[in-house]
Amino acid sequence: MAEHLSQSELDYPFKLLEYFNGFRVSKMIFSACELGVFDLLLKSQDALSAQHVAQELGTSVDGMERLLDALVGIEILEVERADGTALYSSTDVANLYLAKGSAKSLHDMIIYRSQTVYPLWNNLADAIREGRNQYEKTFGLPSAHFFQAIYRSEEEMLKFMGIVSCHWVLDGHDVVTAFDLSRFQKVVDLGGCTGALANEMARAYPASSVTVFDLPEVVEAAQKHFKQEDSGVTFQSGKPEY
Ligand SMILES: C[S@@+](CC[C@H](N)C(=O)[O-])C[C@H]1O[C@@H](n2cnc3c(N)ncnc32)[C@H](O)[C@@H]1O
């Protein structure tokens, strides 16, 4: 029988403390991404001192040293010592997922979580009390129309589209092949956004015709910024009210 959390935690609340501190771990990674730590370490051939990183990224040396040590503590960075100086380098995982530009980069997802999702979750208790999203309180935006709030500017819309694509880079192939969908000759991804999932679908089932349907401004941006040549996916736009 599965052991309940409360029973295993009675002597010492390891898990609970880990849960309480989860936001600190998230914020360390978010901040390092925003400051460009992972991009700099990826670009550099050599391991770098905190002073070097701080100078390149325009931060305090003390703050950067603390951040780098904390990232070593959670095994995202590595450290070695040379003549008494700590030199930091990225792990393969950080290079692949946290720096910009790799095929599997989750950078856009991290920035969106840091700048949009995290502030919204800061008002989680109010969301539960009131039974509605917290765009108004968090960002001063009318929240009745969810996507009007999310797409409040082109920049915000592109950020949202970036995070949607990131998800499917990780899980898209597994999702579309979890069941054999080859007997469906026509597939429409309603609200298919950038077409990231549709691309996976088209790759897995080359005999099917795959169409993405989304709002006109999203389809335009998808084709301009996220288009995958040769994917065979077609786009159609419209704005059904519901
Ligand atoms: C949460 S996103 C999901 C995107 C994608 N299906 C995925 O799972 O990655 C919802 C999508 O629905 C689209 N959408 C929202 N309202 C819509 C409407 N009235 N008509 C068409 N698409 C809409 C949004 O632009 C967005 O791309």
The ligand as an SDF file (V2000), in Angstrom:
LIG
                    3D

 27 29  0  0  0  0  0  0  0  0999 V2000
   -3.9640   27.1360  -24.6250 C   0  0  0  0  0  0  0  0  0  0  0  0
   -3.6330   27.4860  -26.3110 S   0  0  0  0  0  0  0  0  0  0  0  0
   -3.3480   25.8560  -26.8780 C   0  0  0  0  0  0  0  0  0  0  0  0
   -2.5030   25.7980  -28.0850 C   0  0  0  0  0  0  0  0  0  0  0  0
   -2.2780   24.4110  -28.6680 C   0  0  0  0  0  0  0  0  0  0  0  0
   -3.5180   23.7190  -28.9920 N   0  0  0  0  0  0  0  0  0  0  0  0
   -1.4450   23.5600  -27.7520 C   0  0  0  0  0  0  0  0  0  0  0  0
   -1.9800   22.7100  -27.0620 O   0  0  0  0  0  0  0  0  0  0  0  0
   -0.2410   23.7820  -27.6840 O   0  0  0  0  0  0  0  0  0  0  0  0
   -5.2550   27.8380  -26.9700 C   0  0  0  0  0  0  0  0  0  0  0  0
   -5.2320   28.2920  -28.4170 C   0  0  0  0  0  0  0  0  0  0  0  0
   -6.5740   28.6070  -28.7890 O   0  0  0  0  0  0  0  0  0  0  0  0
   -6.5620   29.7930  -29.5860 C   0  0  0  0  0  0  0  0  0  0  0  0
   -7.8750   30.4640  -29.4790 N   0  0  0  0  0  0  0  0  0  0  0  0
   -8.3860   31.1070  -28.4140 C   0  0  0  0  0  0  0  0  0  0  0  0
   -9.6110   31.6000  -28.7030 N   0  0  0  0  0  0  0  0  0  0  0  0
   -9.8870   31.2420  -29.9890 C   0  0  0  0  0  0  0  0  0  0  0  0
  -10.9970   31.4420  -30.8640 C   0  0  0  0  0  0  0  0  0  0  0  0
  -12.0750   32.1240  -30.4680 N   0  0  0  0  0  0  0  0  0  0  0  0
  -10.9110   30.9370  -32.0950 N   0  0  0  0  0  0  0  0  0  0  0  0
   -9.8220   30.2380  -32.5200 C   0  0  0  0  0  0  0  0  0  0  0  0
   -8.7480   29.9950  -31.7390 N   0  0  0  0  0  0  0  0  0  0  0  0
   -8.7700   30.5040  -30.4830 C   0  0  0  0  0  0  0  0  0  0  0  0
   -5.4290   30.6090  -29.0130 C   0  0  0  0  0  0  0  0  0  0  0  0
   -4.9300   31.5750  -29.9310 O   0  0  0  0  0  0  0  0  0  0  0  0
   -4.3880   29.5300  -28.6710 C   0  0  0  0  0  0  0  0  0  0  0  0
   -3.5260   29.3060  -29.7450 O   0  0  0  0  0  0  0  0  0  0  0  0
  1  2  1  0
  2  3  1  0
  2 10  1  0
  3  4  1  0
  4  5  1  0
  5  6  1  0
  5  7  1  0
  7  8  2  0
  7  9  1  0
 10 11  1  0
 11 12  1  0
 11 26  1  0
 12 13  1  0
 13 14  1  0
 13 24  1  0
 14 15  1  0
 14 23  1  0
 15 16  2  0
 16 17  1  0
 17 18  1  0
 17 23  2  0
 18 19  1  0
 18 20  2  0
 20 21  1  0
 21 22  2  0
 22 23  1  0
 24 25  1  0
 24 26  1  0
 26 27  1  0
M  CHG  2   2   1   9  -1
M  END
$$$$
